[in-house]
Amino acid sequence: MNNLFLIPCLIGLIAVFFRIPALAEETAPVNDSAFHEKLLEIAGKYETFGRVDDLARFAPWLCRNPPPSVARVSESKDTSTHGQKLYFLFAKDRNGYLKLDPETAVGQCIVKESWVPKEVSLDQATAPVTKKIELTDDEKKTLQSGGAFDQYIPYAKKDGKVYHAETKAGLFIMYKLDAKTLNTDDGWVYGTVSADGKTVTSAGRVQSCMNCHKDAPHGRLFGLKNEKSSDAASQAKLLGAWSGNWVDTWKYNGQGGELTCTLSAGEGTDLSAEFKAPGFMKEPTTVILKVKSEGDGYSTSGSVDMGKPAGVLTFKAQLSGEKFTGEYDSTEERGKFEMTKK
């Protein structure tokens, strides 16, 4: 028999009897049934944990749900096909997660809720979404509440574009056991669950998850890139429509009228403000607001050329979740304005 014919046969026999790990990993994702019950339990109640940050964020390309069992999606990094998904982060011990201690306590659960993004216009990125969370009798006793409410901002900005979390894509879950537990990553169990929370699509030492989290700076956890997440979330709640009035207090003392404003996300922490004052402004005026934290709200200042006769108008303003107030000044105009959130 030709020796060249024997070579592939021998390779095939070695692969069958010794089950070469590299080949096994390529044919099917890890899906250890021993962890299914706990993963499904977490998938059913993670919304009661509370969000670590109520802003939508973009996930790295590796964070995608593998399909159940044998079939496997492409490993392509092409964002035009598989793309990057938006996600929200939930933690059973929220304060513990934010502290990011090197050693995470046994019992911690982290859930990344992923969504398929849809590009929208700036003026569509408006108010937060609020929904009621149904609690079990035991949860009501623990939380000492008959119900709970969840509020979040389902928009994220990237490369100058705004995206809406349009359709839930699935859940990425990590939970911590004792570090000596078999088939875990130093105690961490990774799992992916379908969007409806009913099907575990991978579980255990999921290689794509481990490859990413082994380099995490806080004992398999990354934390949030924005350390001022609560501040950013508060600022995001300013987005949307405002309405009120302006009143002149100088040359045209007592003159005034309707004033409206739509706030949308700008670059970084900036906000884009489109002002309309019927009867005074011929065209809507857009101003980029550079806001900074101040007490329980934010402050900003700037200038805008109003044309003749007002000229360049300077302003100072304060923003909170309820009011947008300020003063303006120019060679012809001086006054105040006040608006409330619609």
N, C-alpha and C positions, 0 to 999 in steps of 0.2 A: 504493500500500500504506500502511496506517495506520502512522504513526511509532511509536505505542505498541507495535505488534507487533514492530518492528525492534529495540527496546531489549533484550529478553531474548535475542534471537538473537545480537546483537553481544557481549553478556556471555558467552554460551556459547562463541563463537568465540575470544574472548580467553583464556578459561580453558583451552581445548584447545591453542591454539598457544603460549601463553606460560606455561602450567602454573603458575598462581598458587600460591605456596608454602603459604599458609594453608589452601587447599582440599586440597592434596596431603597435608598433615600430618594433616588430619582423616580422610582415607579409609584410610590404612594406616600402621602403625607402621614406623619405620626398622628394617630387617633386612638389613644389609650382609653378604653372604656371605663377603667377604674376611676377616672376623674369626671366622667360625664354627669353623674348625679349632682355633684357640687357645682359644676359649671352652669347647668340648667337652673339650679337654685339661685345662683347669683344673677343670671340673665333675667329671672323673673322678678327680682326685687331691687336691682341696682339703682333704679330711679329714686328710691327712698334714701340712698346714701347721701345725695346732694352733689351738686357739681363742684369740682375743684375750681373751675373758672367758667363763667357763663358766656364766654365768647367762643364762637366757632374758630377752629384753627385748621391749617392744612397738615395732613399726615404725610410722612415720607412714603415713597412709592412702594416699599416693601410691605407696608401695612395694608394688606388686602386679604380677603377671605379666600382660602383654598376651597375647592368644591369638596363634597363628601367623597370619601374613599378613593376609588381608583383614578378617575379622571383628574387631570391637573391642568391648571391654567398656564399660559405661557409665562416664562420668566422675563419677558421683555421689559426694558426700562423705558419704553416709548410712552411718554405721557399722553400722546394723542390717542392711544388705544386704551390701555388700562387706566391711565391717569392717576392723579392724586386726589384723595378723598378728603372731605372736611370731617372734623371730628370734635366731639365734646368729651371731657374727661370727668369721671366720677370716682370717688374713693370712699370706702367704708369708713376709714378713719381719716377724715379730711385734714384735720390738724396735724396728724402724724405724717401725712404725705407732704404737706407744705414745709414741715421741719426738715425733711429729707435727711434723716439720720442714716449713717452707713448701714446700720443693722435695722431692717424693718421688722416690726413685731409679727409673730405668727398670728394669722387670722386676717391680716390686711388683704383687701380686695381692690383691684384697680380695673376699671372698665373704660375702654375707649369706644364710644358710640360713633360709628362712621356713617357718613352721608355722601351720596352722589351730588356733586356741586352743579349748579346751573348759573351761568353768567347773567347778571341783571344790571340795570342802569343804577346810577348813584342814588337817584331819588327814590328808588324802591327799597333801599336799605334803611328802614325806618324803625318802628317801635319794637321793643322786646315782645316775645311770645310768653304768655302765661297760661299754664294749664294745671288742673287739679290732679293730684296723685291719690289714687285709691289705696287706703291702708287696710291691712288685716287687723283683727281685734288685738292681737299681740303687739303689733306695731303701734297701734293707737295708745296702748298702755305705756309702751317704752317711750314714745315721743310725747306722751301726755297731751295728745291732740286728737281731735276727731277727724282731722284731715290735714293735708299738706299741699302746698302750692309750689310749682316749679316755674322759674322765669329764666329765659335765656335769649341771646341774640343770635339768630340763625344766619348771620352774614360774616364773611371774611373777605379781606382785600389782599390781592396779590398782583404784582407787576402793573399797578394802576387800574386793575379791574376789580369789580365787586362780584362775589359769588354767594348764592343762596344755598343753604343745605336743603336740597329739594326732596330726595328720597332716601330713607334709611337703608344702608347697605349691609350692615352686620355689626357684630360686637367682637371686640378684641379684649380678652380677659386675662388678668394675672392674679393669682392668689397665693398666699404664703403659707407653707407648712413647715414643720421642723426640717432643718437643713439636711438631716440624715435620711429623709424620706426617699425611698427608691424611685427612680424614673422621674426625678425632678431636677431642676437647675438650682442647686444649692438651696432647695426648699421651695423654689418658685415653680408653679404649674402655669403653663401657657395654654390658652384655648381660644378658638374662634367659634362663634355661634351665629346661626342665621338671623336675619333681621327680625323675624317674628319671635325669636327667643326659644324656639322649640327643637332645633337640630344642632348638635355639636358637629362641626366640620373638621376640627383638629383638636388634639388635647395631649398634654404631657410636655415632652421635651421637643417642642416645635422648632425646627432648625432655623427657619427664617426669623422667628422672634428672638431666639437665643443669639443668633449672629449679630443682631442689632443691640440687644440689651446687655451683652457681655461688656460693651464699652461704655455703658452708662456710668456717670460719675458718682452716683449715690446708691451703690449696692443694687444694681439692675434697674434703678429708676432714673429718669432724666430730669424730672421736674418741669416747670414751665419756663420757657425762654424769657417771658416777661415777668420779672419778679414782682411787679406792681399790678398783678392781674386784677385784684379787686378794684384798684383805681381805674384801670382800663375798662373794666366792666361797667363801672359807674359812669365813666365818660360816654361809653357807647349808648347808655340809656338816654342821652341827650338827643340822639338822632331822631329826626322826624319833623313834623310840622308844628310851628309856634304861631300864635296870633295875639295881637294886642293893639296898642296905640302909641303914637309919638306926640309930644307937645313941645312947642317952642317956648322958651322962657326969656328971650332977649328981644331983638328988633321986632319980631313978629309975635310978640307975647300973646299966648293963648291960642295961636294957630296950631292945628294938629290934624290928625287923621288916622286912618287904619294903617297898621303895619303888620306884615306877615313875614315869616322866615322859615326856610326849610334847611335843616342841618343834615349833612351827610358826611361820610367818612372821607378824610383827606389822607395825605401821605403821613405815615408815622402816627403821631398823636394829634395832628392838625385836624380841624374840621372845616368843611366847605359850607359857607352860609350864603344862601340866595335870598336877598331881601326884596320885598315888593311893598311899595307905598302908593296905592292908587291916588291919582290926582297930584302927586308930587314927583315921583320918579316916572320918567317916560318909559324906561325899560327896566326889567329886573336887574339888580346889581348883585354880583357874586363877590364875596370877600373870603379869603382864607384866614381862619382864626387860629392863631397859635395859643392854645390854652395851657394854663398851668394850675396845679392844685392850690386851693386857698380855702382853708377851713373845711366846711362841709360841701364846698362846691369848687368852681373854677373861675378864673379871671382871664380876661384877654384885652388887648388893645390893638389899634391899628388905624389905618387911614384909607380913604377911598375918594377918588376924584369924581365929584357929582356933576361936573360941568357948570355952565352958567345958570343962575347967578351964584349958587352956593360955593362953587370951587372945591378945594380939597377939604374934606370933612374928616376930622379925627374923632375917635371914639374910645371909650373905656366901658367894659361891660363885665357883669358877673352872671354865671350860669349855675343853676342847680337842677335837681330833678323836676322842680315845679315852676321856677321863674327864670326869665332871661331879661335882665334889666341893665340899663346903662345910660351914659351921657354922651352927647356929641357936641362938636364945636367947629365952627368955620368962620370965614370973614363975614358971612351973612346970616349964619344960623347958629343957634345955641339952644340946647334943650335936653329932654329926657325921653326915654322910651321904656316900655314895660310890656312883656309878653308872657303868656302861659302856654304850657304844652297842650296841644289838642288831644 
